[in-house]
């Protein structure tokens, strides 16, 4: 078992009287892909927000490689190694596909805020962006604006952005939602290849059971903001807690309804 | 060479290239092409406003920040030069020091305003800049012992830049192509080349990695943050650079006019003019500043004459001459703006680049 890369400790998000995430303690090892499941409103996305910093924890902490990052702003966490692909596509709409990826590559460069050089002449950044384009098969659309791109292609780009950032912790929020049958494999293959590298932690919020079966090493279940189950996929699917949480309908049935 | 000077950001439209070349050539040769006090004065104003408008475009067009304090920074630069030349001595050294002092003040004030208010919503930032700018304008017009109050300050430039300074009297008989070689000519070229330098500097800035981040922030600040760019720091840096450039433009204006006053450098009217120039030229293009400033300043200075001429021409037609009477020039200037915004919502440059 490899070492823990990401750990949350009693992580809680309270909005007024509503507790969206309630004292979740969980450790994630490098090289493992953990699927996070649960009904809508269970706090999956908020849990992601807490880890990447869009929401600050009411109580509890987040550790990345032993370092407490709970009070760090979003940008600093991204630089420290927390990367995220969003559930709702969240790109730079009036910039080209290429420029979207180039900006991500630039964020990792030493000269990211250089004011005297020409961005068009930083070859390495452009090459990094081109490589990512190739990975998600968007090379032909490189000069198109995001707003001219099909939904599926936007989703692919969303994943490519994260791949270019290459963080220590990859967080995917329903990466294949809204993709057609022939588009999804491109993304899933990328995630599978990422797993093979063994040095990154991958968190995946997903509703599609076939995706989870194919990729997950472990499943955690969130229900009403609480950690309801945690374990190997086969175990968790059969567990009483999961069956109860979904009121006997069976996890698969409940998930497929969503 | 040209690509590097323009930072790989070429006009990308043949018509636009011609228009820009035309404007820049006219400005470069203005004292020789259009000799005359008024024409050269107009050309110098265009140069200065190109810088001011471009620096404002950095904010509004590239970073998506709406500020109403831009003329305040312009004023800081102008008053800086005036203070330097009045209180130190009549030298280039004092002039430069004054300009640098003005730019430094502008940078500090921009940073303070930015840190206090760029983290809140855009509308609050706009309101705060409006409040600060109005307060400063009132302050400058009230502190008459220091700033000369409403009357402003007149001062003397280094002798080399004054009309009394003549050169080339032995070799060229004091004239080149019939134009008197004097300090005023030198002052014009000081303004022109400073403006060129500042504009190319801004062009480089917006095409640098830093500039690309500004565009990203304008497009989606949430995502910019999520891929690792601290948005507030970038915004504050942008507004600081923009303020410094505006102060430099202000310094050039003071040098050219040999006068500063609240009306010419700090008034809200100039702020609105700058806004119009950005919109007419095209936001987020920088080249729009050249077109916008040229069109606007020319209209401001010559529309009146043009209409007077038109009215005389149409003397015999009923009603029309009344509409075109020179006194109605402001009305027509307004009509011109409404039409230009209506037909070119993305500005002249945006329009030309699209076609």
Interface residues (C-beta under 8 A of the other chain):
Chain A: X52 X54 X73 X74 X75 X76 X78 X79 X84 X86 X90 X91 X92 X93 X94 X95 X99 X102 X103 X104 X106 X107 X108 X109 X111 X112 X113 X114 X115 X116 X117 X118 X119 X120 X121 X122 X161 X165
Chain B: X4 X7 X8 X204 X205 X207 X208 X209 X210 X211 X212 X213 X215 X216 X219 X220 X222 X223 X224 X225 X226 X227 X228 X229 X230 X231 X234 X237 X241
